[in-house]
Amino acid sequence: MTDYVLELEFDVNQITRSLQYKITSPEGSPEVIEGALAGTYHFTAGDTLGFKITATGNASDDIGVSVTDCTIISIGTSSVGKYDLSPFSKESAASRVDHWAPPTAAQAGSDRMKVIVEGDMTLPVKAENGQWKISGYLSVGIRLAGKTYNRLFFFDPEGSTGNGGGHTFP
């Protein structure tokens, strides 16, 4: 069993909606680089997935961040009825992360700062086998120079468990 952390990052001034993302643990990343499951983050039933949000911005802007919602939607690539709807649930393709620790701010260079918000909950990996497109949506309130803005960001990795759905390759 490994405790992984999904790290999501954005700049408070960015105009795009796409988040930078990576999944890590003290043992390294579960990203598969080669072979049949190349391009997926590969998990084992019993692993957990925690969450860390990092917002960066100009130190002079007095930035702040509050997480409103983080929802993970899993779309399976395998046949109907044979596999779990999500790596995290047999019955639901959606998982919501709704418990967050208070944000912490830190200097990130002479003129930059970052605000970090960590999840107060983890998602357990329950699926024994399968492959999913794991789309995620993050809603945040951003305080920037005394005003608050609401933003929606997304990320879009692929995940797998077991042998990725029973596929065999020569």
Phi and psi in radians as a Rosetta constraint file:
Dihedral C 1 N 2 CA 2 C 2 CIRCULARHARMONIC -2.208 0.35
Dihedral N 2 CA 2 C 2 N 3 CIRCULARHARMONIC 2.433 0.35
Dihedral C 2 N 3 CA 3 C 3 CIRCULARHARMONIC -1.685 0.35
Dihedral N 3 CA 3 C 3 N 4 CIRCULARHARMONIC 1.864 0.35
Dihedral C 3 N 4 CA 4 C 4 CIRCULARHARMONIC -1.679 0.35
Dihedral N 4 CA 4 C 4 N 5 CIRCULARHARMONIC 2.782 0.35
Dihedral C 4 N 5 CA 5 C 5 CIRCULARHARMONIC -2.241 0.35
Dihedral N 5 CA 5 C 5 N 6 CIRCULARHARMONIC 2.191 0.35
Dihedral C 5 N 6 CA 6 C 6 CIRCULARHARMONIC -1.502 0.35
Dihedral N 6 CA 6 C 6 N 7 CIRCULARHARMONIC 1.988 0.35
Dihedral C 6 N 7 CA 7 C 7 CIRCULARHARMONIC -1.774 0.35
Dihedral N 7 CA 7 C 7 N 8 CIRCULARHARMONIC 2.081 0.35
Dihedral C 7 N 8 CA 8 C 8 CIRCULARHARMONIC -1.971 0.35
Dihedral N 8 CA 8 C 8 N 9 CIRCULARHARMONIC 2.387 0.35
Dihedral C 8 N 9 CA 9 C 9 CIRCULARHARMONIC -2.429 0.35
Dihedral N 9 CA 9 C 9 N 10 CIRCULARHARMONIC 2.498 0.35
Dihedral C 9 N 10 CA 10 C 10 CIRCULARHARMONIC -2.618 0.35
Dihedral N 10 CA 10 C 10 N 11 CIRCULARHARMONIC 2.831 0.35
Dihedral C 10 N 11 CA 11 C 11 CIRCULARHARMONIC -1.753 0.35
Dihedral N 11 CA 11 C 11 N 12 CIRCULARHARMONIC 2.379 0.35
Dihedral C 11 N 12 CA 12 C 12 CIRCULARHARMONIC -1.111 0.35
Dihedral N 12 CA 12 C 12 N 13 CIRCULARHARMONIC -0.345 0.35
Dihedral C 12 N 13 CA 13 C 13 CIRCULARHARMONIC -1.702 0.35
Dihedral N 13 CA 13 C 13 N 14 CIRCULARHARMONIC -0.039 0.35
Dihedral C 13 N 14 CA 14 C 14 CIRCULARHARMONIC -1.200 0.35
Dihedral N 14 CA 14 C 14 N 15 CIRCULARHARMONIC 2.566 0.35
Dihedral C 14 N 15 CA 15 C 15 CIRCULARHARMONIC -1.719 0.35
Dihedral N 15 CA 15 C 15 N 16 CIRCULARHARMONIC -0.261 0.35
Dihedral C 15 N 16 CA 16 C 16 CIRCULARHARMONIC -1.428 0.35
Dihedral N 16 CA 16 C 16 N 17 CIRCULARHARMONIC 2.866 0.35
Dihedral C 16 N 17 CA 17 C 17 CIRCULARHARMONIC -1.791 0.35
Dihedral N 17 CA 17 C 17 N 18 CIRCULARHARMONIC -0.103 0.35
Dihedral C 17 N 18 CA 18 C 18 CIRCULARHARMONIC -1.408 0.35
Dihedral N 18 CA 18 C 18 N 19 CIRCULARHARMONIC 2.253 0.35
Dihedral C 18 N 19 CA 19 C 19 CIRCULARHARMONIC -1.551 0.35
Dihedral N 19 CA 19 C 19 N 20 CIRCULARHARMONIC 2.557 0.35
Dihedral C 19 N 20 CA 20 C 20 CIRCULARHARMONIC -1.364 0.35
Dihedral N 20 CA 20 C 20 N 21 CIRCULARHARMONIC 2.416 0.35
Dihedral C 20 N 21 CA 21 C 21 CIRCULARHARMONIC -2.481 0.35
Dihedral N 21 CA 21 C 21 N 22 CIRCULARHARMONIC 2.688 0.35
Dihedral C 21 N 22 CA 22 C 22 CIRCULARHARMONIC -2.774 0.35
Dihedral N 22 CA 22 C 22 N 23 CIRCULARHARMONIC 2.659 0.35
Dihedral C 22 N 23 CA 23 C 23 CIRCULARHARMONIC -2.046 0.35
Dihedral N 23 CA 23 C 23 N 24 CIRCULARHARMONIC 2.215 0.35
Dihedral C 23 N 24 CA 24 C 24 CIRCULARHARMONIC -2.416 0.35
Dihedral N 24 CA 24 C 24 N 25 CIRCULARHARMONIC 2.947 0.35
Dihedral C 24 N 25 CA 25 C 25 CIRCULARHARMONIC -2.662 0.35
Dihedral N 25 CA 25 C 25 N 26 CIRCULARHARMONIC 2.971 0.35
Dihedral C 25 N 26 CA 26 C 26 CIRCULARHARMONIC -1.026 0.35
Dihedral N 26 CA 26 C 26 N 27 CIRCULARHARMONIC -0.441 0.35
Dihedral C 26 N 27 CA 27 C 27 CIRCULARHARMONIC -1.468 0.35
Dihedral N 27 CA 27 C 27 N 28 CIRCULARHARMONIC -0.139 0.35
Dihedral C 27 N 28 CA 28 C 28 CIRCULARHARMONIC 2.081 0.35
Dihedral N 28 CA 28 C 28 N 29 CIRCULARHARMONIC -2.954 0.35
Dihedral C 28 N 29 CA 29 C 29 CIRCULARHARMONIC -1.633 0.35
Dihedral N 29 CA 29 C 29 N 30 CIRCULARHARMONIC 2.555 0.35
Dihedral C 29 N 30 CA 30 C 30 CIRCULARHARMONIC -1.491 0.35
Dihedral N 30 CA 30 C 30 N 31 CIRCULARHARMONIC 0.190 0.35
Dihedral C 30 N 31 CA 31 C 31 CIRCULARHARMONIC -1.219 0.35
Dihedral N 31 CA 31 C 31 N 32 CIRCULARHARMONIC 2.265 0.35
Dihedral C 31 N 32 CA 32 C 32 CIRCULARHARMONIC -1.586 0.35
Dihedral N 32 CA 32 C 32 N 33 CIRCULARHARMONIC 2.207 0.35
Dihedral C 32 N 33 CA 33 C 33 CIRCULARHARMONIC -1.660 0.35
Dihedral N 33 CA 33 C 33 N 34 CIRCULARHARMONIC -0.554 0.35
Dihedral C 33 N 34 CA 34 C 34 CIRCULARHARMONIC -2.454 0.35
Dihedral N 34 CA 34 C 34 N 35 CIRCULARHARMONIC 2.954 0.35
Dihedral C 34 N 35 CA 35 C 35 CIRCULARHARMONIC 1.548 0.35
Dihedral N 35 CA 35 C 35 N 36 CIRCULARHARMONIC -2.945 0.35
Dihedral C 35 N 36 CA 36 C 36 CIRCULARHARMONIC -1.077 0.35
Dihedral N 36 CA 36 C 36 N 37 CIRCULARHARMONIC -0.521 0.35
Dihedral C 36 N 37 CA 37 C 37 CIRCULARHARMONIC -1.833 0.35
Dihedral N 37 CA 37 C 37 N 38 CIRCULARHARMONIC 0.348 0.35
Dihedral C 37 N 38 CA 38 C 38 CIRCULARHARMONIC -0.960 0.35
Dihedral N 38 CA 38 C 38 N 39 CIRCULARHARMONIC 2.389 0.35
Dihedral C 38 N 39 CA 39 C 39 CIRCULARHARMONIC 1.607 0.35
Dihedral N 39 CA 39 C 39 N 40 CIRCULARHARMONIC -0.037 0.35
Dihedral C 39 N 40 CA 40 C 40 CIRCULARHARMONIC -1.892 0.35
Dihedral N 40 CA 40 C 40 N 41 CIRCULARHARMONIC 2.776 0.35
Dihedral C 40 N 41 CA 41 C 41 CIRCULARHARMONIC -1.630 0.35
Dihedral N 41 CA 41 C 41 N 42 CIRCULARHARMONIC 2.077 0.35
Dihedral C 41 N 42 CA 42 C 42 CIRCULARHARMONIC -1.792 0.35
Dihedral N 42 CA 42 C 42 N 43 CIRCULARHARMONIC 2.209 0.35
Dihedral C 42 N 43 CA 43 C 43 CIRCULARHARMONIC -2.078 0.35
Dihedral N 43 CA 43 C 43 N 44 CIRCULARHARMONIC 2.942 0.35
Dihedral C 43 N 44 CA 44 C 44 CIRCULARHARMONIC -2.148 0.35
Dihedral N 44 CA 44 C 44 N 45 CIRCULARHARMONIC 2.468 0.35
Dihedral C 44 N 45 CA 45 C 45 CIRCULARHARMONIC -0.910 0.35
Dihedral N 45 CA 45 C 45 N 46 CIRCULARHARMONIC 2.328 0.35
Dihedral C 45 N 46 CA 46 C 46 CIRCULARHARMONIC 1.812 0.35
Dihedral N 46 CA 46 C 46 N 47 CIRCULARHARMONIC -0.341 0.35
Dihedral C 46 N 47 CA 47 C 47 CIRCULARHARMONIC -1.161 0.35
Dihedral N 47 CA 47 C 47 N 48 CIRCULARHARMONIC 2.849 0.35
Dihedral C 47 N 48 CA 48 C 48 CIRCULARHARMONIC -2.223 0.35
Dihedral N 48 CA 48 C 48 N 49 CIRCULARHARMONIC 2.713 0.35
Dihedral C 48 N 49 CA 49 C 49 CIRCULARHARMONIC -2.174 0.35
Dihedral N 49 CA 49 C 49 N 50 CIRCULARHARMONIC 1.997 0.35
Dihedral C 49 N 50 CA 50 C 50 CIRCULARHARMONIC -1.731 0.35
Dihedral N 50 CA 50 C 50 N 51 CIRCULARHARMONIC -3.131 0.35
Dihedral C 50 N 51 CA 51 C 51 CIRCULARHARMONIC -2.420 0.35
Dihedral N 51 CA 51 C 51 N 52 CIRCULARHARMONIC 2.420 0.35
Dihedral C 51 N 52 CA 52 C 52 CIRCULARHARMONIC -2.440 0.35
Dihedral N 52 CA 52 C 52 N 53 CIRCULARHARMONIC 2.128 0.35
Dihedral C 52 N 53 CA 53 C 53 CIRCULARHARMONIC -1.887 0.35
Dihedral N 53 CA 53 C 53 N 54 CIRCULARHARMONIC 2.255 0.35
Dihedral C 53 N 54 CA 54 C 54 CIRCULARHARMONIC -2.157 0.35
Dihedral N 54 CA 54 C 54 N 55 CIRCULARHARMONIC 2.163 0.35
Dihedral C 54 N 55 CA 55 C 55 CIRCULARHARMONIC -1.944 0.35
Dihedral N 55 CA 55 C 55 N 56 CIRCULARHARMONIC 2.337 0.35
Dihedral C 55 N 56 CA 56 C 56 CIRCULARHARMONIC -2.044 0.35
Dihedral N 56 CA 56 C 56 N 57 CIRCULARHARMONIC 2.734 0.35
Dihedral C 56 N 57 CA 57 C 57 CIRCULARHARMONIC -3.029 0.35
Dihedral N 57 CA 57 C 57 N 58 CIRCULARHARMONIC 3.119 0.35
Dihedral C 57 N 58 CA 58 C 58 CIRCULARHARMONIC -1.232 0.35
Dihedral N 58 CA 58 C 58 N 59 CIRCULARHARMONIC 2.320 0.35
Dihedral C 58 N 59 CA 59 C 59 CIRCULARHARMONIC -1.050 0.35
Dihedral N 59 CA 59 C 59 N 60 CIRCULARHARMONIC -0.547 0.35
Dihedral C 59 N 60 CA 60 C 60 CIRCULARHARMONIC -1.237 0.35
Dihedral N 60 CA 60 C 60 N 61 CIRCULARHARMONIC -0.244 0.35
Dihedral C 60 N 61 CA 61 C 61 CIRCULARHARMONIC -1.516 0.35
Dihedral N 61 CA 61 C 61 N 62 CIRCULARHARMONIC -0.085 0.35
Dihedral C 61 N 62 CA 62 C 62 CIRCULARHARMONIC 0.853 0.35
Dihedral N 62 CA 62 C 62 N 63 CIRCULARHARMONIC 1.143 0.35
Dihedral C 62 N 63 CA 63 C 63 CIRCULARHARMONIC -1.417 0.35
Dihedral N 63 CA 63 C 63 N 64 CIRCULARHARMONIC 2.683 0.35
Dihedral C 63 N 64 CA 64 C 64 CIRCULARHARMONIC -2.605 0.35
Dihedral N 64 CA 64 C 64 N 65 CIRCULARHARMONIC 2.713 0.35
Dihedral C 64 N 65 CA 65 C 65 CIRCULARHARMONIC -2.472 0.35
Dihedral N 65 CA 65 C 65 N 66 CIRCULARHARMONIC 2.407 0.35
Dihedral C 65 N 66 CA 66 C 66 CIRCULARHARMONIC -2.281 0.35
Dihedral N 66 CA 66 C 66 N 67 CIRCULARHARMONIC 2.339 0.35
Dihedral C 66 N 67 CA 67 C 67 CIRCULARHARMONIC -1.492 0.35
Dihedral N 67 CA 67 C 67 N 68 CIRCULARHARMONIC 2.171 0.35
Dihedral C 67 N 68 CA 68 C 68 CIRCULARHARMONIC -1.566 0.35
Dihedral N 68 CA 68 C 68 N 69 CIRCULARHARMONIC -0.758 0.35
Dihedral C 68 N 69 CA 69 C 69 CIRCULARHARMONIC -2.831 0.35
Dihedral N 69 CA 69 C 69 N 70 CIRCULARHARMONIC 2.476 0.35
Dihedral C 69 N 70 CA 70 C 70 CIRCULARHARMONIC -2.368 0.35
Dihedral N 70 CA 70 C 70 N 71 CIRCULARHARMONIC 2.017 0.35
Dihedral C 70 N 71 CA 71 C 71 CIRCULARHARMONIC -2.143 0.35
Dihedral N 71 CA 71 C 71 N 72 CIRCULARHARMONIC 2.323 0.35
Dihedral C 71 N 72 CA 72 C 72 CIRCULARHARMONIC -1.870 0.35
Dihedral N 72 CA 72 C 72 N 73 CIRCULARHARMONIC 2.200 0.35
Dihedral C 72 N 73 CA 73 C 73 CIRCULARHARMONIC -2.005 0.35
Dihedral N 73 CA 73 C 73 N 74 CIRCULARHARMONIC 2.181 0.35
Dihedral C 73 N 74 CA 74 C 74 CIRCULARHARMONIC -1.897 0.35
Dihedral N 74 CA 74 C 74 N 75 CIRCULARHARMONIC 2.284 0.35
Dihedral C 74 N 75 CA 75 C 75 CIRCULARHARMONIC -2.064 0.35
Dihedral N 75 CA 75 C 75 N 76 CIRCULARHARMONIC 1.948 0.35
Dihedral C 75 N 76 CA 76 C 76 CIRCULARHARMONIC -1.266 0.35
Dihedral N 76 CA 76 C 76 N 77 CIRCULARHARMONIC 2.628 0.35
Dihedral C 76 N 77 CA 77 C 77 CIRCULARHARMONIC -1.802 0.35
Dihedral N 77 CA 77 C 77 N 78 CIRCULARHARMONIC 0.008 0.35
Dihedral C 77 N 78 CA 78 C 78 CIRCULARHARMONIC -1.818 0.35
Dihedral N 78 CA 78 C 78 N 79 CIRCULARHARMONIC 3.071 0.35
Dihedral C 78 N 79 CA 79 C 79 CIRCULARHARMONIC -1.132 0.35
Dihedral N 79 CA 79 C 79 N 80 CIRCULARHARMONIC 2.636 0.35
Dihedral C 79 N 80 CA 80 C 80 CIRCULARHARMONIC -1.077 0.35
Dihedral N 80 CA 80 C 80 N 81 CIRCULARHARMONIC 2.386 0.35
Dihedral C 80 N 81 CA 81 C 81 CIRCULARHARMONIC 1.412 0.35
Dihedral N 81 CA 81 C 81 N 82 CIRCULARHARMONIC -0.232 0.35
Dihedral C 81 N 82 CA 82 C 82 CIRCULARHARMONIC -1.575 0.35
Dihedral N 82 CA 82 C 82 N 83 CIRCULARHARMONIC -0.515 0.35
Dihedral C 82 N 83 CA 83 C 83 CIRCULARHARMONIC -2.190 0.35
Dihedral N 83 CA 83 C 83 N 84 CIRCULARHARMONIC 2.860 0.35
Dihedral C 83 N 84 CA 84 C 84 CIRCULARHARMONIC -1.112 0.35
Dihedral N 84 CA 84 C 84 N 85 CIRCULARHARMONIC 2.668 0.35
Dihedral C 84 N 85 CA 85 C 85 CIRCULARHARMONIC -1.210 0.35
Dihedral N 85 CA 85 C 85 N 86 CIRCULARHARMONIC -0.389 0.35
Dihedral C 85 N 86 CA 86 C 86 CIRCULARHARMONIC -2.658 0.35
Dihedral N 86 CA 86 C 86 N 87 CIRCULARHARMONIC 2.756 0.35
Dihedral C 86 N 87 CA 87 C 87 CIRCULARHARMONIC -1.101 0.35
Dihedral N 87 CA 87 C 87 N 88 CIRCULARHARMONIC -0.321 0.35
Dihedral C 87 N 88 CA 88 C 88 CIRCULARHARMONIC -1.813 0.35
Dihedral N 88 CA 88 C 88 N 89 CIRCULARHARMONIC -0.133 0.35
Dihedral C 88 N 89 CA 89 C 89 CIRCULARHARMONIC -2.817 0.35
Dihedral N 89 CA 89 C 89 N 90 CIRCULARHARMONIC 2.466 0.35
Dihedral C 89 N 90 CA 90 C 90 CIRCULARHARMONIC -1.328 0.35
Dihedral N 90 CA 90 C 90 N 91 CIRCULARHARMONIC -0.577 0.35
Dihedral C 90 N 91 CA 91 C 91 CIRCULARHARMONIC -1.744 0.35
Dihedral N 91 CA 91 C 91 N 92 CIRCULARHARMONIC -0.339 0.35
Dihedral C 91 N 92 CA 92 C 92 CIRCULARHARMONIC -2.305 0.35
Dihedral N 92 CA 92 C 92 N 93 CIRCULARHARMONIC 2.363 0.35
Dihedral C 92 N 93 CA 93 C 93 CIRCULARHARMONIC -1.469 0.35
Dihedral N 93 CA 93 C 93 N 94 CIRCULARHARMONIC -0.145 0.35
Dihedral C 93 N 94 CA 94 C 94 CIRCULARHARMONIC -1.984 0.35
Dihedral N 94 CA 94 C 94 N 95 CIRCULARHARMONIC 2.377 0.35
Dihedral C 94 N 95 CA 95 C 95 CIRCULARHARMONIC -2.261 0.35
Dihedral N 95 CA 95 C 95 N 96 CIRCULARHARMONIC 2.316 0.35
Dihedral C 95 N 96 CA 96 C 96 CIRCULARHARMONIC -1.982 0.35
Dihedral N 96 CA 96 C 96 N 97 CIRCULARHARMONIC 2.307 0.35
Dihedral C 96 N 97 CA 97 C 97 CIRCULARHARMONIC -1.807 0.35
Dihedral N 97 CA 97 C 97 N 98 CIRCULARHARMONIC 1.978 0.35
Dihedral C 97 N 98 CA 98 C 98 CIRCULARHARMONIC -2.286 0.35
Dihedral N 98 CA 98 C 98 N 99 CIRCULARHARMONIC 0.307 0.35
Dihedral C 98 N 99 CA 99 C 99 CIRCULARHARMONIC -2.157 0.35
Dihedral N 99 CA 99 C 99 N 100 CIRCULARHARMONIC 2.086 0.35
Dihedral C 99 N 100 CA 100 C 100 CIRCULARHARMONIC -2.286 0.35
Dihedral N 100 CA 100 C 100 N 101 CIRCULARHARMONIC 2.479 0.35
Dihedral C 100 N 101 CA 101 C 101 CIRCULARHARMONIC -1.301 0.35
Dihedral N 101 CA 101 C 101 N 102 CIRCULARHARMONIC 2.785 0.35
Dihedral C 101 N 102 CA 102 C 102 CIRCULARHARMONIC -1.065 0.35
Dihedral N 102 CA 102 C 102 N 103 CIRCULARHARMONIC 2.552 0.35
Dihedral C 102 N 103 CA 103 C 103 CIRCULARHARMONIC -1.193 0.35
Dihedral N 103 CA 103 C 103 N 104 CIRCULARHARMONIC 2.638 0.35
Dihedral C 103 N 104 CA 104 C 104 CIRCULARHARMONIC -2.151 0.35
Dihedral N 104 CA 104 C 104 N 105 CIRCULARHARMONIC 2.446 0.35
Dihedral C 104 N 105 CA 105 C 105 CIRCULARHARMONIC -1.936 0.35
Dihedral N 105 CA 105 C 105 N 106 CIRCULARHARMONIC 2.557 0.35
Dihedral C 105 N 106 CA 106 C 106 CIRCULARHARMONIC -2.591 0.35
Dihedral N 106 CA 106 C 106 N 107 CIRCULARHARMONIC 2.661 0.35
Dihedral C 106 N 107 CA 107 C 107 CIRCULARHARMONIC -1.248 0.35
Dihedral N 107 CA 107 C 107 N 108 CIRCULARHARMONIC 2.449 0.35
Dihedral C 107 N 108 CA 108 C 108 CIRCULARHARMONIC -2.279 0.35
Dihedral N 108 CA 108 C 108 N 109 CIRCULARHARMONIC 1.142 0.35
Dihedral C 108 N 109 CA 109 C 109 CIRCULARHARMONIC 1.798 0.35
Dihedral N 109 CA 109 C 109 N 110 CIRCULARHARMONIC 3.070 0.35
Dihedral C 109 N 110 CA 110 C 110 CIRCULARHARMONIC -1.186 0.35
Dihedral N 110 CA 110 C 110 N 111 CIRCULARHARMONIC -0.541 0.35
Dihedral C 110 N 111 CA 111 C 111 CIRCULARHARMONIC -2.179 0.35
Dihedral N 111 CA 111 C 111 N 112 CIRCULARHARMONIC 0.233 0.35
Dihedral C 111 N 112 CA 112 C 112 CIRCULARHARMONIC -2.150 0.35
Dihedral N 112 CA 112 C 112 N 113 CIRCULARHARMONIC 2.697 0.35
Dihedral C 112 N 113 CA 113 C 113 CIRCULARHARMONIC -2.408 0.35
Dihedral N 113 CA 113 C 113 N 114 CIRCULARHARMONIC 2.856 0.35
Dihedral C 113 N 114 CA 114 C 114 CIRCULARHARMONIC -2.368 0.35
Dihedral N 114 CA 114 C 114 N 115 CIRCULARHARMONIC 2.599 0.35
Dihedral C 114 N 115 CA 115 C 115 CIRCULARHARMONIC -2.102 0.35
Dihedral N 115 CA 115 C 115 N 116 CIRCULARHARMONIC 2.258 0.35
Dihedral C 115 N 116 CA 116 C 116 CIRCULARHARMONIC -2.027 0.35
Dihedral N 116 CA 116 C 116 N 117 CIRCULARHARMONIC 2.320 0.35
Dihedral C 116 N 117 CA 117 C 117 CIRCULARHARMONIC -2.196 0.35
Dihedral N 117 CA 117 C 117 N 118 CIRCULARHARMONIC 2.142 0.35
Dihedral C 117 N 118 CA 118 C 118 CIRCULARHARMONIC -1.889 0.35
Dihedral N 118 CA 118 C 118 N 119 CIRCULARHARMONIC 2.533 0.35
Dihedral C 118 N 119 CA 119 C 119 CIRCULARHARMONIC -1.186 0.35
Dihedral N 119 CA 119 C 119 N 120 CIRCULARHARMONIC 2.468 0.35
Dihedral C 119 N 120 CA 120 C 120 CIRCULARHARMONIC -1.681 0.35
Dihedral N 120 CA 120 C 120 N 121 CIRCULARHARMONIC 0.298 0.35
Dihedral C 120 N 121 CA 121 C 121 CIRCULARHARMONIC -2.606 0.35
Dihedral N 121 CA 121 C 121 N 122 CIRCULARHARMONIC 2.818 0.35
Dihedral C 121 N 122 CA 122 C 122 CIRCULARHARMONIC -2.203 0.35
Dihedral N 122 CA 122 C 122 N 123 CIRCULARHARMONIC 2.754 0.35
Dihedral C 122 N 123 CA 123 C 123 CIRCULARHARMONIC -1.773 0.35
Dihedral N 123 CA 123 C 123 N 124 CIRCULARHARMONIC 2.176 0.35
Dihedral C 123 N 124 CA 124 C 124 CIRCULARHARMONIC -1.404 0.35
Dihedral N 124 CA 124 C 124 N 125 CIRCULARHARMONIC 2.402 0.35
Dihedral C 124 N 125 CA 125 C 125 CIRCULARHARMONIC -1.387 0.35
Dihedral N 125 CA 125 C 125 N 126 CIRCULARHARMONIC 2.031 0.35
Dihedral C 125 N 126 CA 126 C 126 CIRCULARHARMONIC -1.858 0.35
Dihedral N 126 CA 126 C 126 N 127 CIRCULARHARMONIC -0.464 0.35
Dihedral C 126 N 127 CA 127 C 127 CIRCULARHARMONIC -1.261 0.35
Dihedral N 127 CA 127 C 127 N 128 CIRCULARHARMONIC 2.359 0.35
Dihedral C 127 N 128 CA 128 C 128 CIRCULARHARMONIC -1.405 0.35
Dihedral N 128 CA 128 C 128 N 129 CIRCULARHARMONIC -0.536 0.35
Dihedral C 128 N 129 CA 129 C 129 CIRCULARHARMONIC -2.730 0.35
Dihedral N 129 CA 129 C 129 N 130 CIRCULARHARMONIC 2.432 0.35
Dihedral C 129 N 130 CA 130 C 130 CIRCULARHARMONIC 2.628 0.35
Dihedral N 130 CA 130 C 130 N 131 CIRCULARHARMONIC 3.095 0.35
Dihedral C 130 N 131 CA 131 C 131 CIRCULARHARMONIC -2.481 0.35
Dihedral N 131 CA 131 C 131 N 132 CIRCULARHARMONIC 2.425 0.35
Dihedral C 131 N 132 CA 132 C 132 CIRCULARHARMONIC -2.477 0.35
Dihedral N 132 CA 132 C 132 N 133 CIRCULARHARMONIC 2.551 0.35
Dihedral C 132 N 133 CA 133 C 133 CIRCULARHARMONIC -1.430 0.35
Dihedral N 133 CA 133 C 133 N 134 CIRCULARHARMONIC 2.172 0.35
Dihedral C 133 N 134 CA 134 C 134 CIRCULARHARMONIC -1.959 0.35
Dihedral N 134 CA 134 C 134 N 135 CIRCULARHARMONIC 1.600 0.35
Dihedral C 134 N 135 CA 135 C 135 CIRCULARHARMONIC -1.498 0.35
Dihedral N 135 CA 135 C 135 N 136 CIRCULARHARMONIC 2.435 0.35
Dihedral C 135 N 136 CA 136 C 136 CIRCULARHARMONIC -2.250 0.35
Dihedral N 136 CA 136 C 136 N 137 CIRCULARHARMONIC 2.545 0.35
Dihedral C 136 N 137 CA 137 C 137 CIRCULARHARMONIC -2.248 0.35
Dihedral N 137 CA 137 C 137 N 138 CIRCULARHARMONIC 2.245 0.35
Dihedral C 137 N 138 CA 138 C 138 CIRCULARHARMONIC -2.125 0.35
Dihedral N 138 CA 138 C 138 N 139 CIRCULARHARMONIC 2.097 0.35
Dihedral C 138 N 139 CA 139 C 139 CIRCULARHARMONIC -1.810 0.35
Dihedral N 139 CA 139 C 139 N 140 CIRCULARHARMONIC 2.271 0.35
Dihedral C 139 N 140 CA 140 C 140 CIRCULARHARMONIC -2.381 0.35
Dihedral N 140 CA 140 C 140 N 141 CIRCULARHARMONIC 2.688 0.35
Dihedral C 140 N 141 CA 141 C 141 CIRCULARHARMONIC -1.761 0.35
Dihedral N 141 CA 141 C 141 N 142 CIRCULARHARMONIC 2.218 0.35
Dihedral C 141 N 142 CA 142 C 142 CIRCULARHARMONIC -1.997 0.35
Dihedral N 142 CA 142 C 142 N 143 CIRCULARHARMONIC 2.152 0.35
Dihedral C 142 N 143 CA 143 C 143 CIRCULARHARMONIC -1.646 0.35
Dihedral N 143 CA 143 C 143 N 144 CIRCULARHARMONIC 2.158 0.35
Dihedral C 143 N 144 CA 144 C 144 CIRCULARHARMONIC -2.432 0.35
Dihedral N 144 CA 144 C 144 N 145 CIRCULARHARMONIC 1.989 0.35
Dihedral C 144 N 145 CA 145 C 145 CIRCULARHARMONIC 0.928 0.35
Dihedral N 145 CA 145 C 145 N 146 CIRCULARHARMONIC 0.752 0.35
Dihedral C 145 N 146 CA 146 C 146 CIRCULARHARMONIC 1.516 0.35
Dihedral N 146 CA 146 C 146 N 147 CIRCULARHARMONIC -0.120 0.35
Dihedral C 146 N 147 CA 147 C 147 CIRCULARHARMONIC -1.980 0.35
Dihedral N 147 CA 147 C 147 N 148 CIRCULARHARMONIC 2.630 0.35
Dihedral C 147 N 148 CA 148 C 148 CIRCULARHARMONIC -1.930 0.35
Dihedral N 148 CA 148 C 148 N 149 CIRCULARHARMONIC 2.354 0.35
Dihedral C 148 N 149 CA 149 C 149 CIRCULARHARMONIC -2.177 0.35
Dihedral N 149 CA 149 C 149 N 150 CIRCULARHARMONIC 2.528 0.35
Dihedral C 149 N 150 CA 150 C 150 CIRCULARHARMONIC -1.796 0.35
Dihedral N 150 CA 150 C 150 N 151 CIRCULARHARMONIC 2.336 0.35
Dihedral C 150 N 151 CA 151 C 151 CIRCULARHARMONIC -2.333 0.35
Dihedral N 151 CA 151 C 151 N 152 CIRCULARHARMONIC 2.628 0.35
Dihedral C 151 N 152 CA 152 C 152 CIRCULARHARMONIC -2.058 0.35
Dihedral N 152 CA 152 C 152 N 153 CIRCULARHARMONIC 2.228 0.35
Dihedral C 152 N 153 CA 153 C 153 CIRCULARHARMONIC -2.112 0.35
Dihedral N 153 CA 153 C 153 N 154 CIRCULARHARMONIC 2.858 0.35
Dihedral C 153 N 154 CA 154 C 154 CIRCULARHARMONIC -2.487 0.35
Dihedral N 154 CA 154 C 154 N 155 CIRCULARHARMONIC 2.830 0.35
Dihedral C 154 N 155 CA 155 C 155 CIRCULARHARMONIC -2.529 0.35
Dihedral N 155 CA 155 C 155 N 156 CIRCULARHARMONIC 2.838 0.35
Dihedral C 155 N 156 CA 156 C 156 CIRCULARHARMONIC -2.637 0.35
Dihedral N 156 CA 156 C 156 N 157 CIRCULARHARMONIC 1.085 0.35
Dihedral C 156 N 157 CA 157 C 157 CIRCULARHARMONIC -1.455 0.35
Dihedral N 157 CA 157 C 157 N 158 CIRCULARHARMONIC 3.055 0.35
Dihedral C 157 N 158 CA 158 C 158 CIRCULARHARMONIC -2.003 0.35
Dihedral N 158 CA 158 C 158 N 159 CIRCULARHARMONIC 2.546 0.35
Dihedral C 158 N 159 CA 159 C 159 CIRCULARHARMONIC -2.260 0.35
Dihedral N 159 CA 159 C 159 N 160 CIRCULARHARMONIC 2.738 0.35
Dihedral C 159 N 160 CA 160 C 160 CIRCULARHARMONIC -2.582 0.35
Dihedral N 160 CA 160 C 160 N 161 CIRCULARHARMONIC 2.774 0.35
Dihedral C 160 N 161 CA 161 C 161 CIRCULARHARMONIC -2.398 0.35
Dihedral N 161 CA 161 C 161 N 162 CIRCULARHARMONIC 2.814 0.35
Dihedral C 161 N 162 CA 162 C 162 CIRCULARHARMONIC 1.019 0.35
Dihedral N 162 CA 162 C 162 N 163 CIRCULARHARMONIC -2.304 0.35
Dihedral C 162 N 163 CA 163 C 163 CIRCULARHARMONIC -1.715 0.35
Dihedral N 163 CA 163 C 163 N 164 CIRCULARHARMONIC 0.313 0.35
Dihedral C 163 N 164 CA 164 C 164 CIRCULARHARMONIC 1.439 0.35
Dihedral N 164 CA 164 C 164 N 165 CIRCULARHARMONIC 0.241 0.35
Dihedral C 164 N 165 CA 165 C 165 CIRCULARHARMONIC 2.077 0.35
Dihedral N 165 CA 165 C 165 N 166 CIRCULARHARMONIC 0.324 0.35
Dihedral C 165 N 166 CA 166 C 166 CIRCULARHARMONIC 1.501 0.35
Dihedral N 166 CA 166 C 166 N 167 CIRCULARHARMONIC 0.074 0.35
Dihedral C 166 N 167 CA 167 C 167 CIRCULARHARMONIC -1.285 0.35
Dihedral N 167 CA 167 C 167 N 168 CIRCULARHARMONIC 2.450 0.35
Dihedral C 167 N 168 CA 168 C 168 CIRCULARHARMONIC -2.097 0.35
Dihedral N 168 CA 168 C 168 N 169 CIRCULARHARMONIC 2.476 0.35
Dihedral C 168 N 169 CA 169 C 169 CIRCULARHARMONIC -2.196 0.35
Dihedral N 169 CA 169 C 169 N 170 CIRCULARHARMONIC 2.594 0.35
